[in-house]
Amino acid sequence: MATPLTADRLIAILKAEGVRVSEYSGWRTRERDDETGKPFGPVHMILNHHTGGRDALDTVAKNGVPGLPPPLAQIYLARTGVAWMCSKGRANHAGLMARNAYDSFLNESSTHPAPSKSSGTVDGNDLSYGIETENRGDGADIYPRVQYDAWVRINAAFCREYRWTAESCGCHKETSVEGKPDPRGPVEGYGTRGRFEFTPAQFRKDVAERLRHAASWSPPTTTSPTPAPAPTVEQRLTALEKRVTALEKE
């Protein structure tokens, strides 16, 4: 059974994966378990979001929004790549998940169907860790390279701890019965890759690649130089002739 992590264990796995961590005041006891009477866990997946705005840490961790009390995720990922701990318990981030979509992540399927409300629903807040990644979500706001790298590391940390594959890493738009669009937008780059558009499939590939290495691994950031081709016979003869000519002049 995938029991939710203790606060100390959560911080430990993130730091082991190379994530910079900060603790928001009161995060260790702030949750929605007591208020709803619905305990957090067992957990079966990670659900990734964008915040839809900048500087939303207080909103996610402490203030919430009208009709949706805090915390709004377990982790708030700032543009700087710092993971802010907002809660270790139940958080209001997922809402209702379509059963067919949820089952595909639960079973770690290689494909994930479009969410269908007719398949039934499950309360995603009970069974998934939520990550709110700071981004306006307007399709133009860029995820900085350092932020995307931390995003991959956070998802990999959970997968490594629970022995999940990257197919347990979902996005809100892949599970929501309300047509949520997040996350989306351009990414500055990752590893040796330049700018690209965020997609759940590429994100899972990056998490899967990370899981093939130790937690201490970092992706290469420059391409290896292409070795110069070996000189041809003609080039070697020309060089030799030039050398002989130079010696004759000495």
Stockholm file with secondary structure:
# STOCKHOLM 1.0

chainA/1-250         MATPLTADRLIAILKAEGVRVSEYSGWRTRERDDETGKPFGPVHMILNHHTGGRDALDTVAKNGVPGLPPPLAQIYLARTGVAWMCSKGRANHAGLMARNAYDSFLNESSTHPAPSKSSGTVDGNDLSYGIETENRGDGADIYPRVQYDAWVRINAAFCREYRWTAESCGCHKETSVEGKPDPRGPVEGYGTRGRFEFTPAQFRKDVAERLRHAASWSPPTTTSPTPAPAPTVEQRLTALEKRVTALEKE
#=GR chainA/1-250 SS CCCCCCHHHHHHHHHHTTCEEEECTTTTTCCSHHHHTCCCCCCCEEEEEECSBSSCHHIIIIICBTTBCSCCCSEEECTTSEEEECCSSCCSSCCEEEHHHHHHHHTTCSSCCCCCGGGCEEEHHHHEEEEEECBCCSSCSCBCHHHHHHHHHHHHHHHHHHTCCGGGEEEHHHHBSSCCCCSCSEECCBTTBCSEECCHHHHHHHHHHHHTSCTTCCCCCSCCCCCCCCCCHHHHHHHHHHHHHHHHHC
#=GC SS_cons         CCCCCCHHHHHHHHHHTTCEEEECTTTTTCCSHHHHTCCCCCCCEEEEEECSBSSCHHIIIIICBTTBCSCCCSEEECTTSEEEECCSSCCSSCCEEEHHHHHHHHTTCSSCCCCCGGGCEEEHHHHEEEEEECBCCSSCSCBCHHHHHHHHHHHHHHHHHHTCCGGGEEEHHHHBSSCCCCSCSEECCBTTBCSEECCHHHHHHHHHHHHTSCTTCCCCCSCCCCCCCCCCHHHHHHHHHHHHHHHHHC
//
